Amino acid sequence: MDETLAQIHRCGVIPVVTIQNAGDAPALGRALLDGGLPCAEITFRAAAAEAAIRGLTQAFPKMLVGAGTVLTVEQAQRAVAAGARFIVTPGFDAQVVDWCLAQGIPITPGVATPTEINMALAKGLHVVKFFPAEAMGGLKTLKAIAAPYGAVRFIPTGGINPDNLASYLTLPQVHACGGSWLVSKQLIAAGDFRTIRLKTQEAMALMALARGGGVS
């Protein structure tokens, strides 16, 4: 497995970040690191995404920083130029996938159906994003669509929170979980990085419990 994808698995949780002010990136990175999570996905839902990726990677070169909500090849190019080490898309876009594969950049495209999983497999991808997880039926749906695909691992994103995180992470098909609850844009805008650190610590504790077999 690609080392970046292996690192995502070790992290267990991917903070999905929408940041309005790139100047907040270093403080956000410090809060995540202090909470025990050396990973962040900066989404292109905000204009500051590219600058935030650059600021975060410059402040913390060893932190695993990726770009999310990537909709075009141009956005992927900008993200990688800024320092992003992986790309996440909300759906399956063949052009973005092909560009990332040509550049050797790990990409986890969004899928919600077996057809889309087949499309990913045809490109040689074995780690995909299950999105929007809860809206698509959550654990029940994920178990059903994952059953025929023993070699595929999923990153459920969308509706993940402290109440269901551990349940998702106990599934062997789940590579990691993505979520914005611990890095909400409201907390970032308010400069409440202490709460982000505490939420991150809580998420890491839940992950440890789930992977240790303590959650049914």
N, C-alpha and C positions, 0 to 999 in steps of 0.2 A: 504494500500500500504506500502511496505517496506520503512523505513525511509530514507535509502540512495537514493532510487529512488525518493522519495518525495523531498529530498534536491536537486537532479539534476533538478527536475522540477522548484523549486524555483530559482535556478541559471539561468535557461533558456538557457544558452550557455555553452558548454563544450569545453574548449580550447584543441585541439588535438596537443600534443607536441611531436616533434622528437628532442631529445636533444643528442648532441654528447659528451658533457663534463658534467659529473655529478656535477662538482663543480659549474656549473651555476644554479643549481636547486634552491638554496635559493634566489638568486637575482630574478629569474623568479617568484618564489612564491610571493615575496614581491611586484613585479610589478602587478601581477594579483590581489592580495589583495588590493593594493592601488587603483586599477582600479575598485574595487567593486565586484570582482568575486572570491569567495573562493573555486574554483574547478579547477581540471586539470586532463587530461587523458594523461599519459605518454606512448607513443607507443613503442612496441618492434621492431620497425624498426631500432633502433640503439642499439649497444652493451651496451651503458651506461644506458639503461632503468632501470634495476633493482637498480643500485646504485643511480640513480636520484630519483626514488620513495622513497628509504630509506632516502636520504638527505632531500627531500621535506617534508616528514612526520615527520622527526625529528625536522626540523626547525619550522614547523607550524603544530602542532599536531591536531588542529581543522579544518585544511583545508581538503576538500574532494578530495582525490587523488585516481585515478584508473589507470588501465593498459589497453592499447589498442593494436590493431593488435596482439592479443594473438592467436596463431595458434595451440598450443599443451597444454596438461595437465601440462607438465613440466614447461612451461612458466607461466601458471596460478599459479602453486605452488610457483614458485620463486617470482612472483609479490605479492602474498598475504603474503608471508613470509617477504617481504620488507616493507609491510605496505599498499598495495593497498586495497581499500575498495569496489571496483567494477571492473568487467572485461568486456571488449568490444572486440568482435571478428568481423572480416570483413565478414564472412559467418557463416552458421549454422553448427557447429561441435558438434555432439551429445555427444562425449566423454568429451569435455570441458564443455558443458552445464551440463552434469550429475555430473561431479566433483564439479562444482560450487554450484549446488543445494544441493549436499550432504554436502558441507562445510558451507552452509548458506550464500554464497557470491553472491550478486546480479550480474546478467550477462545480457547484452543486445547483443544478437547475431545479426549479419548482415543478413538482408533479402532484397530480391528484387522482389519476386513473391508471389502470394497467397499460393502456395504450401509450401514455406518456412515459411510463417506466420502460416499455419496450423501445421507445425512441432513444432513451438514455442508454440502454444496453447496446443498441446498435452503434452508438458513438464510443463504446468502451467505458462508459461511466458506471460505477457501482455504488456511489454514494450520492443520494439525491435528497432534495428538500421536500417534505410532505407539507403542502400548504394549500389553503389555510386549515390547519390540523383540526381544531375543534369545530369549525364551521362545516367541515366535510364529514363529521361523524366521529372524530376523536379516536380513541383507542380501539373501539370496535371496528371502525373502518380500516384503520391502519393494519390491524391484525389480519383482516380479510384480504386486503390487497397485497400484503407482504407475503402471504402464505406460499404463492407459487414461485416466489423469487428469492430462493435461499441465499444467493450470493449478493443481494442488494441490501444496503444499509440506508436507513432513513434519518433525516434530521427534521423532526416535527417542529413546525413554527406556526404561530397564529393561535392565540388563546392559551398559550402555556403560561402557568403561574405556579406559585408555591403549593397550591392545593393539588395539582395534577402532575407536577414535574417528576416526582419520584416514581409515579405509576408508569409514566412513559419510559423513564430510564431503566426500568426493570426488564423491559422487552429486549430480547437479544437482537432484534432487528434494528433497534434504535442506536444510531451512531453517536448522537448528541442531540440536544434540544436548543432551539433558538427562541429567544423571548425578549420583550422590551420592558417587562414589568420592573426589572431591577435598575433600568437606566431610562426611565421615562423622560420625555423631553421637558416635562414640567419640573422634575427634580433638577435636571441639568440647567435649565433656564434660571431656576431659583438659586443655583450655586450650592445645593444641598448635597454635597459629595459625601458627607458623613452617612446620610441615609443610604446612598448608593453603595457605600462600603458595607454597611450592615446587611442590606439586601443581598449583596454578593456573598457575604459570609454565610447567610442563611441558605442560599442556593447551593453553595459548595457542601454544606452539611447535609442537605437533602440528597445531593448526588452521591456522597459517600455512603449514606444509609442505603440508597437504592442499589448501588453497585456492590454493597456488602451483603446483600440479600435480606436486609431488614425490613423491606416493604413488600407486601403481597400485591 
